[in-house]
Amino acid sequence: MDAKAIHEALVAKFGERITGAGLEAASPFAVVAPDAIADVAAFCKADPALAFDNLMCLSGVDYPKEAPPRMEVVYHLYSYTHFHTFALKVHLPRENPAVPTVERTWGVANWHEREAWDLFGIAFTGHSDPRRILLPDDWEGHPLRKDWQDPDYYNGLHVKPTQQMMERALAGEAIGVGPFDFTPDNAHAVKP
């Protein structure tokens, strides 16, 4: 199926719960109402004409300059049966963004959703294991949001680059190059 046919199948089944589309985009997509994403996902996998059996990627996106500012969850789907791709998007408010989980449809969503929570602060209601996956449990904030500010300290350690370090890096110095940042000569190699 092409993107237009996939979109038409979704609109036929879900009507106004499909709130938009971008069928000419490099990765064609439909925008889904947040409360409908679990049902739409289940349909995309179960419908024989669609057969989207693979959630390739679930991504969080932050759009703070949009009117109104929003977060977005993008679900990139693939069908091993029909060899077609399509994306679903859900628009959420930036403040307390939350959307139902799709892990009951695609098990791999468990880790993808945890990553989106960890890095963007997007909550997935009904998720079986809603905890951080990349950052320490005591980390505060979500570092891929565009309004993120690096903390000065973490667990008593200074983690924010000092002004002097930033100036040296901006001047072109290779900051952070140390004894483990290069490959030493192989002592066993025969030198010419």
Secondary structure, DSSP 8 states (H G I E B T S, - for coil): --HHHHHHHHHHHHGGGEEEEETTSSS-EEEE-GGGHHHHHHHHHH-TTT---EEEEEEEEEETTSSS-EEEEEEEEE-TTT--EEEEEEEEESSS-EEE--TTT-TTHHHHHHHHHHHH--EEET-S--S-SSS-TT--S-TTSTT----SEETTEE-S--HHHHHHHHTT--TT--TTSS----TTS---
